[in-house]
């Protein structure tokens, strides 16, 4: 049961990590765009 939970948790964690880094890069691009 815990193995299934771990197998389910890791992809979700990676997805949130990718989304978080994606929003960071988007905000960085917007800040660079607005600073010009």
Secondary structure, 3 states (H helix, E strand, C coil): CHHHHHHHHHHHHHHHHHHHHHHHHHHHHHHHHHHC
